[in-house]
Amino acid sequence: MTEAPAAPAERVDRDLLRIAFILVLGTFMATLDATIVSVGLDRLTEEFGASVAEIQWVSSAYLLAVVAAVPASGWLAGRFGGRRVWLVAVGVFLIGSVLCASAWSAASLIVFRVVQGLGGGLLPATGQALLARVAGPGRTGKVISIVAVVPLLSPVFGPLAGGSVLAVAPWPWLFLVNLPIGAAAVLLARRYVPVVPPASRRTAFDLRGALLLSPGLAVLVYGLTEVAHDRAVPATTGVAAGVVMLTAFTVHGLRTRSTPLVDPRLFAQPPFGAAALALVVLGASVFGTTFLLPLYFQSGRGMSAWEAGLLLAPQGLGAAAGSVLVNRTIGKAAPRTLVVAGIALIVAGTAPFTLLGHGVPDAVIASALVVRGFGMSMVGAPVLNIVYCRIGPEQLPRAAGALNLLNTVGGSVGTAAVAVILENRLAAGADVPAAFGATFWWVLGFCLFAAAAATRLPRTRPREG
């Protein structure tokens, strides 16, 4: 008996999930690469005969390039179309990966990581905006709940994947692993991802804004990184210059008659401001914890990089489980309810880490990470869904770029902040576990700040399209 053809609605849903899966490959590749290299820094130090201060720029250069690229993603997608920009971004990322694998010195590797970061910085925001345009307001929540879990999984599985690669292959494979993923993403996208007409072909590029925003963010993140390394002059100079440039960009954005690279007025439109603040603090909490725990496992417990990554895996499992719940409830529950409940779970999962100085068993750490992961998945997708369902199609690329930018900057600021706090605790003579435990009180403070922002989110669920 011949099976009846699928109903149109079912066929559309399958097509949409396939598109989401394809676009998420690019996001997964870019966000995973931000952390997979971290466990290989020791190997790279030996390979190139570089100092620790020099080799840390392998990670910092990638992050700064991402921060510099994200603001332009909205204009590029609006001008040339999301699908075209996404494909070019994957291509740039893959070229950067090949160049990194071919590096002959620490300096060349740092330069090639910038190429990688420029491509990787465009992928998450462009993919999200493109998916939201294809899905429409009524179905955005369900597909975003799938896509939004990837940035939560990547920092968890990155160190584990990096340790696994280095256990069986030389260091260039930290970068070459991207090639099959990227090639599959390009081939599938060319066949299945539809072309969405650009929303603003005639919008002029905001050159003055670009010269202020991207360099200002990069300089600010650089300054905060130098604070973490206790280098007073470059830290002060970087932070001060970054603040001045970002202030100038805000004034420019409010006064210009053309469309700015990131429109400051967006943050005054409910619920964009509250959503942006929640994502900033969530980024600080997620990346701050991802920085602290592996360091604690290795310096305080004597674990290998692979063992530390393995102990972090429960957070990814919790995030995956939470995304299933969010996918089923995101169109029915009030956004504020999901986000506040998620933050409460993050708080509950973070609290045991404040007791590291008293000796916390591995089973408790693993259980707490499951709870944290579950809670994190309940924050990102609902926040993105709120914004994407309440703004016009022409604003989607720029809104997606702004939200992803703030999440990235939040992660950078959060990591630098907890690094400074931890260093101060250790310098004051605290033993290693107690210093880490005290630092996690600040991570809890980030979460409470995010909860305050979440109370400004809408009580009613987004309308169905």
N, C-alpha and C positions, 0 to 999 in steps of 0.2 A: 504493500500500500504506500503510495507516494505521500510524503509528509507535506502538509499544507504550508504555503509560504507564510513567513512571519508577518505579523501585523505591522503597519507602517510605524506606529509608535515604538514597538519593540525593536524594529530595525534601526530606527534613529538612535535609540538608547545604546544599542550595541555599537553603532558607528561612533557615537560620542565617547563611549568608554575606550574604544580603540584609539581615538585621537588623543584622549587624555593619557593613555599609556605611552604613546609615541612621544608626546611632549614632555612627559615626566622623565623619559630617558635622558634628555638633555639636562634637565635640572639635577637629576641624580648624578650624572657625570661631573657636572661643575661643582656641586656642593660636596661630593665625596672627595674630589681632588683637593679641596681646601684643607682636609684633615688627614688624608691618606699619606701625605708626604711627611707629616710631623714625626712619625716613628722612624723615618729614615734619615733624620738629620745627623745622627751620630755616624751612620755609614757614609753619608756625603762629606762629613768633616774629614774622615780618614781618606776618602777617595781623592779629594781635591787639596788636602793639606791645608784646609782653611781653619780659622778660629771659630769659636762658637758665636762670637759677635758678628762675624761675616756670614756664617751659614744660616743664621736665623732670618736673614733677608730673603732666603728662598721662600719662606712662608709669608713674611711681611710684604714682599714685593707683589705676590699674588693678591693678597688682601687689598693693598692700596690700588692695584689695577682694577679690581672688582668695584671698589668704591668709586673710582674715577669713571668707570664705564656705565654704571647703573643710571645716572641722571639722564644720559643721552638716549636710553632705551625707548622712552616714551615718544620723543620726537622722531626717532628713526622708524619706529613701528607706524606712527601716524603718517609719516611721509612716504614710506616705501612699502608698507604692508607688513603685518606681523609674521606671516609665513616666510617671506623672503628674508627678513632680518634674522629670524630664528635659524634658518638654514645657513646663512652667512656666518652667524655667531658660532654654530657648531663647527663649520669649516675652519674658522680662525682658531678655535680651541684645539682642534685636532692638529693643525699645523704647529701650534705652540707645544703640544705634547710631543710631537716628533722632534722638534728642535730641542726640547728639554732632555729627551733621551739621548740626544747627540752632543750634549754639552761637554766641553773639554776643560772647563774651569768653573770655579764658583761664580765668577763675574758673568760668564756667558750663561750659566744656568739661571741666574737672577734676572738677566735681561729677557730670556726666553719665558720665564714665569710671568713676566709682565704681558707678553703676547697672549699666553694662556688666560690670564686674568681678564684681559679686555674682552675676549670671547665669552668666558664664563660669566662675567658680570651682566651680559645682555640676556642670558638664557632664562633665568627664573621669571623675571618680570615680563619679558616678551611672551614666553609660553603661557603664563597665567592670563595675560590680557587677551591673547589669541583664543585661548580656550573659553574665556568668559564671553567673547564675541560670538563664537560658534554655538555655545550652549544657550545663550539668552538668559534673562533674569530667573525664569522659573526653574531652570535646571543647573544653574551655576553652583549652588550650594553642594549638591551631591558630587559633582566632578572636582570641585575645589577641595573637598574633604579628602579626596584621593591624592591630589597633587600636593597639598600642603603638608602631608605627613613626611614627604621625602626629605626636606631640610632638617626634620627632627631625627630621622634615621641616619643620615649621612655622618654627622659628628660622632655618633655612637659606633657605627660600623667602620668608619674610616681608619682609626688606629688598628682595629682588628684585621681589616683587609690589608693594610700596609705591612703589618707584622707577618701575615701569612705569605704575602708576595716575597718579602725579603728572606723568608725561611727557605724558599725553593728557587729563587731567581736573583740575578744581579739587580742593582739599583735602577737601571734604565726602565725596568718593567713597572716601576711605580707610575710611570707616565705612559708606557705603551699599552697598559691595560685599558686605556681610554679608547683606543683605536677601534676594536670590534663594537663597542657600545655606540660610539659616535657614527660609525659607518652604517650600522643597523638603523639608527635614528634617522639619518639622512635618507636612506633608501625608502623606509616606511613613510616618512613625512612627505616625500615627493609623490607617493602614490595615494596616500589616504587623507592627508591634512588638506582641507579646502583652502582656496585662496580667498581671503577676506579683503574687500576693497579698503585701501587706506582711508582713514577718517579725515585727514587734513593735508591734502597734497600741497596746498599753496602756503602752508604755514612756514614762515622764515625761521631759520635756525637762530636760536638765541645765543649768539657768539659771546656777548658780554657776560651773560649768565653762566655760560660754560666755562669761561676763563675765571670766574669767581667761585662757582659751586664745586666742580670736580677737584680742582687743585686745593680749594679750601678744606674740603673733606679729607683729601689725602694728607695734607699737611697736619690737620688736626689729629688724625689717627696716628700719623708718624710721631707727633709730639707726645701723645698718650702712651705709645709704645716705648718711647724714650723715658717717660716717667717710670714705667714698669722696670726699666733697666737702670734706674737711678742715675740718669745723665742729666744734670740740672740745666745746662745751657741749651742744648738742642730741644729738651722737653719744654722749657719755658718759651723759647722762640717759636717752636712748632705750634703749641697750643694757642699762644697769643696771635700769631699770624692766621691760624685757622679760624679763630673766633672773629677776627676783623674781616676776613674775606667772606665768611658766611653772613655776618651782619650786613656787609655791603650788598651781598646777593639778595638778602631779604628786602632791603630798601629798593633795590633795582626791580625785584619782582613785583612789588606793590605799586611802583610808579610807571613801569613800562606799559605802553599801549599795545604792544605785540604780546604773543603768548610766551611766557617765560618757560625755561627748561623744566622747572618744577614750580608750580603756581602756589605761592604762600597762602593765597586766599582759600585753597582747598582745605587747609587746616581749620578754617573758621566755619566750614560747612559740616553741621552734624550729619552723620556720626563720624566723619573722617578724622577729626582731631583726636577724639577719644580712642578710636581704633588705632591710629598711628602711635599714640602714647603706649597703648597696651602692647603693640608689636615691638616697640623699642625696648621696653622693659623685659618682655619675654625673651628677646634676643640676648639681652644682658644676662638673664638667668640661665638660659640654655647653654650659651657658649662659656659663661663664667664657670658653670659646673663642669662642663666638658674639659675645661682647662685644669680645674683644681683636682678632680678625682684621679685622672691618670697620673698626675704628678704626685699625689699622695700615695697611690698604690706603688709607684716605683721608688720614690725617695723615702717614704715612711714605712713601707711594707716590704721593700726589696723585690717587687715583682718585675718580670720582664714586660716589654711593651705588648707582646701578644697576650700575656696573662691579664694585664690591665685592660686591654681591649675586650677580652672575653668577659671580664667582670662587669663591663659597661653594657654588654649586650642586652640584659633584661630591660633597660630603658627603651631600647628599640622595639622589643617585643610588646611592652606596654603601650608604646605609641601606635604600633600596628593594630593592637586590639582596640584601642580607643578610637581609631579612625573608622573602624567598622560601626561602632556605636554612633559616632557623629554622622556618618553617611546615612544612617537610618532615621536620625532625629533632627537633622539640620533644617529640614523644611517644615518641621512641626513645632519645635521648641523655640522659645524666645531667645534671641542671641545673648542677652545679658545672663540668662539662666545658665546656658552652656559655658560661657566664658568665666563667670564667677565660680561655678562648680569646678571648672578645670583649674583655675588658680588655687582654689582651696586644696585640691589634690596635689598640686605642685608644692604648696606649703607643707602639707602633711608628709610628702615624700622627701622634702629637703630637711625637715626638722631633725631626723636622726643624725645627719652629718654634722650638726653643731656639737655632737657628743663624741666626735672622733678621738678627742683627748682622753676619753674614758674607756676606749677599746670597744668598738662596735663590731659584732660578728659579721662574717661575710654574708650569711643568710639574711641578716637585717638590711645590709647594704643592698643586696640584690632585690629584696622585697620593696624597699624604698624607691629604688630605681624604676621598678615596674609601675608603682603608683605615680611617680613623677612623669614617666612617659605617657601614661594614660591621660594625665591631666593636661600635658602640653598639647596633645592632639585635639583637645576640646577647646583650645584657645585660637590657634592659628586659622583654621578653616572657617569657623563662624565669623571671625573678625573680617577676613577677606570677603566672605559672602555678603556681609552687611554692606560693605563699600561697593562691591561690584554690582549689586542689585539696585543701588540707589543713585548711581551716577549714569550720565548718558554715554552712549557708545563712543562718542568723540573724545571723552575724557578718560576712557579706560586705560589706554597705554600709559598716559602720564601718571594716573593714579597708581597703577601697578608698579611703575618705576619708583614712585615716591615711597610706597609701602615697603618694597623690597630694599630700597636704599636705607630706610630707617631701621629695618630689622638688622641689616648688615652692620650699620654704624652702632646700633645698640649692642650687638655682639662684640664689636671691637672695643667699645668703651667699657663694657662690662668686664671683658677679659683683662684689659689694662688696669681697671680699678681693683679687681680682686688680686691681681699680681702685686700691685703696690701695697695693698693691705697685708697680704701674706708676707711680703718682704719685710715690712715694718715689724710684724709680729715676731718673725724669726730674728731680726736684728735686736729686738728687745730682750732676747734670751729665752723665748718660749720654746718648749720642745716641739718637734715637728708635728705630731698628731694634734697637740693642743692649738698650735698656730693655725692649722687647717680648720679645726672645729670653730675657732673664733671667727675666721674669715667667712664661714658659711652663715654666720648671723647676718652679714651684709647681703648675701644672696637672698635670705629671707626678707630683708628689707626691700629689695627689688620687687619681690613678689607682692608684698603689701602695697607698694606704690602702683603696681599694675592693677591690683584689685580696686584701688580708688579710681583709676581711670575707667575700669570696666563698669562701674556704677553709672557712668554717663552714656552707656550704650543703650540702644532702643529696647523697650520691653516687648514690643510686638515683633513677630517674625517677618522677614521680607516677603513682599507680595509675590504670588505665583504669576509667571508670565503666561 
